[in-house]
C-alpha cells in the first residue's frame, strides 16, 4: 500500500516542533524535513534560527551525514564537533561550516504508516549534549508522532464516513495551501459526522437522507482540507454488483457499524453476537469482495452500494 504524502498540516506542525526543540534544548538552530515513508532521501525545508541559506533545500541521503545516520539507525545521534567527528560521512561539511555549526544532534521521527522525518539541533560551539537535553527533545518529538498518528487515523475514519454518505475518496481533497483543521477540530467533526451517518442510516432513501448525506460530505470536505485521500479506502475490485449480491444482510449491518468507527467488541455488544462472530463475518466479507482490509471493505459496500 502506498503511504500518504506529507500534508501542509503535518509540515506546519513540524515547524512548530522545531521551535519547541530549539527552546527545550537551548540550541542556536533547529532544522529538519518530513518525507514520504518510501523515500530514500529528504530535503531540509524547515529552518529555525539559521543565519545563512547554506542548509536550505539540502538533499540528505538516508545513511549519510548525522541526520541520515539517525534515520538509518532509528535513534538519536550526536557529535561534539560536526566537521571533525568520526562515525559519520562528511558529504555536507561545506553547508555545515557555512552555518558555523559545531555541536549537533539529530533525531528521527517515525510512524507505523505515513511520513517520517528527521530534525537537527545545533550549537555554534563544541558541546556534549547530556541525557536530559536529548530526553527533553524526545518528549516533544513523541508528542508530534502521536499527533501525526492520530491525524492518519482520523483521515481514515473521515474517508469511511464519506463513503457511508455516498461519496468517494476522490471527493474534496483541496489544495495543500488551504486552511488546515487542527487534530482536535477534526476529531470533533468525526464525532458529528458519525452521528449524522447513524441518523441517515435509519431514514429511507429520499430528500431528507440526501440532504443529510450532502451535509456529511460537506463537513468532511472541511475537515479534510489539504489531506490526500487515504489509498487504503479506495474502491477495490468487485463493484456495485458484488457489493449487492455478495454479502448477507447481517454482514452489511456489521460493515455499517465498522464505518461508524466501532470496534469488534462494540459491534458485538450492539448486535447481541460474539466478538469472534464479528471478526469472522468481516473476514468472510473481505474474502467475498476481494478486498485486503476493513477500510477497503467499507469503501466498496458503503461507497459503491450504500446500505439501505
N, C-alpha and C positions, 0 to 999 in steps of 0.2 A: 504494500500500500504506500502511496506517495504521501510524504509528510507535508502539512501545510507550510506555506511560505511565511516569512516574518511579516507581521502586520504593523500598521502605523501605531496601533495601541501598544504593542509589545516594544516597539522602538522607543516610544515616549516613556514607558515605564523603565526601560533600560537606562535612559538618560538620567532620570531621577535617581536610579540606583547609583550611578557614578558620582553624583553629588553627595549621596549618603556615604559612599565608600571614602571619598575624599575627607569627609568630616570625621567619621569614626576612626579612620586610620591615621589622620593627621598628615596626609601626603600632599605634595605640591600639585600633583596632577593625577587624573584618573581618565583612562581611555578604554574603549572596548568595541566589540562588534557582536551582533547576532547573525546567525546564518541558518539556512535550511539544514535539516538533520543529515542529509546525504551529501553535503558539500565537503570538499577536501581542502578548502581554504576559507579564510574570512578576510574582510576588508575593514580596517579601522575607520569607522564613520561617526563615532560618538566621542567627543573630546571635551574634557573639563579641566581648566587650569593650565592649558598649554600656552606657550609664548611664541611658537613658530608654527608653520604649516608642515613641518617635516614628517609628522606621523599621520597626517590626514590622508585617507584613501590608500594607506599602505596595505598591500596584499600579503597576508601571512599564510604560509602553508602549515597544515596540521603536522606537528612534529618539529617545526623549525622555530628557532628563537625561544624566548621564555614563554610566551603565550602559546605557541604551537606545542611546546613540551607539556605545559599544563593541560592542554586539551587532549593530548595523546595519552597522558598518564591518568587523566580524570582526577587530579588532585592539585591543590595549590603548590606552587614552587616559588622560590625567591632567590635573589642574588644580592650580594653586598655591593658589588660594583659591576654593572651590566657588561661593559665593554671588555673587562679583563676576566670575566667569570669563565670557569671551565664547566663542562657538562651541558652547555647549550651551543647551538650553532650561532654564528655571528653574521648572518645574512643581512641583518638590519642595523648594524652598528652605526652607519652613517646617519640614519634618521634619528637614532637614539642620541648620538653625540650632538646633533644639531639642537635638540631639545635640552641638552645638558643633563640628561638623566644618569644617575649613578645607581643608588639602591632601587630595587624594583621587585614587586611580586606580581604573580599572575594567578587568577582563579578561574576555573572552568565553570560554566553554567550548563546544566544538562537537564533534560526532561525525558520521561519514558517515550513520549511522542512529541513531534513538533520541533521548534527551533532549538538550537543550542548556541552557546556563545562563550566568550572569554573576556575578562576585564584585567587591566593592568593598573597598579598604583605605583607611583614613582616619586622619589626624592632627588633633589639636586645635590646630594652629598651622600657619602657612604654610610650605610646603616645596616644592622641586622634586625629585622622585624621579629618581635617576640611573639610567643604563642597568643598572648592577649590581643594583640593587634590583628593577627590573622583570624582569631576566633571572632572578633567583632565584625570583621569583613564577612566571614562566613554566615553570621547571623542575618545580615541584610541580604546576602545572596540567596540563602534558603527561603527567605520571605518572598523574594521575587520569583523563585522557582515555584513556590506554592501558588502564587497569583497566576502565573502563566499556565500551570497545570489546570487550575480551576477555569481559566478562560477557555481552554480547549474543551473541557467537559461541558461548559455552558454552550459553547458553539455547537457541539454535537446534539445537545438537548434541543436547542433552538431549531436546528435543521430538521430534527424528528418532528417537532411541533409544527413546523411549516408544512411538512409533508402531510401531517394529520389534518391540516386546514386546507388541503387541496393544492398546495403549492409544490414547487420542485426546488432542488438545490441550485438551480440557475436563477431563481428569483432573487431580487435585491442584490447584495454584494456590491456596495458603492465603492467609489474610488478610495484608495488608501489615505488620501489627504482630507477626507471629510471628517466632521466632528466625531469623536470616539466616545462610546459609553464606558463608564467605569465598570469594573467587575461587579461591584455592589449593585449598581443600577441594572446591569444585565441580569444579575441574579433575581432582582425584584421582577423584572419583565418576564423571566422564565416562569415564575410563580403565577403571574397574572395570565400568561398565555396558556399555561397548563389548566387553570380553572376554566378559561373560555373554551378550550378544546373539549374539556369534560362536559361542559354545558351543551356545546354544539352536538356532541355525540348522542345526546338524548332527544334531539329535535329532528323530526323527519326532514328530508331534503325539501327545500323551498326557500322563499325570500329571506326569512329570518335566519336560517342556517347559513345561507350565502353571505349575509351581512356579517354574521359572527366570524365566518372563515376569513372574510376580507379584512376584518379588524385584526384578527390574529396575524395575518400575513403582514399587515402594515406595521404592527408593533414589533414583529420580528425583524422587518427591514430596518427599523430604527435601532434595534438592539445590535444588529449585525453590521452596522456601518463599518466599512473597511475590512471586514473579516471575510477571507475567502471561504467558499463553501467547502465543507469537510468532505473529501472524496469518499470516506467510509460510508456515507449515506447516499451516495449516488445510486440512481436506479440500476438494479442488476438485471441480467438476462431473465426472461420469463414473461414480463409484460403484463398487460391488463388481463389477458385470458388466463394466464397461470395463476394470478392472484385471485381471480374469481373462482376458478374451478379447483385449485389445488388444496385449499385449506378448509377445514371444518369451521362451523360457527364458533365452537369453543376456542379453536386455535386463533381465529381472528379476534375474538374477545381478549385473549391473552396478549396478543400483539398490540391491541389498543391500549392496554394498561402499560406496556413497555414504552409506548410513545409518550405517555404522561410522566415517564421517569421513575415508575415504580420498580422496586426490586422483586426478585422471585418470591421472597417471603411475604412482602406486602401484597403481591398479586394473589398468592395462595390464601392469605387471610381474607381478602376481599371476596374471592370467588368460592371459598369453602373447600379448597382442594389442598393437596400436599405440595410443598415446595419442589420436591423431586418431580412431581407431575408437571408442574410449570416448566421446569428445566427440560424435561423430556419432550413436552409439547413444542417448545421453542426450537429444540434441536431437530425435531421432525419437520417443522415448518421451514427451517433453513434448508434442510435437505430437499424438500419438495420443490422449493423455488430456486434452488441452486445459488444461494447467496452465502457469503462467508461469515457473517456476523449479525448480531441483533439489530444494529443500526441500519444495515442494508435491508434486512427483513422488513423493518418498519417503513423504509422508503418505498419498497415495492408494494406492500399491502395497503398502506395508507396514502402514499403519494400517487400511485397509479390506479388504485381501486379503493376509494375511500370506504371505510366501514359504514354500514347502514344500520 
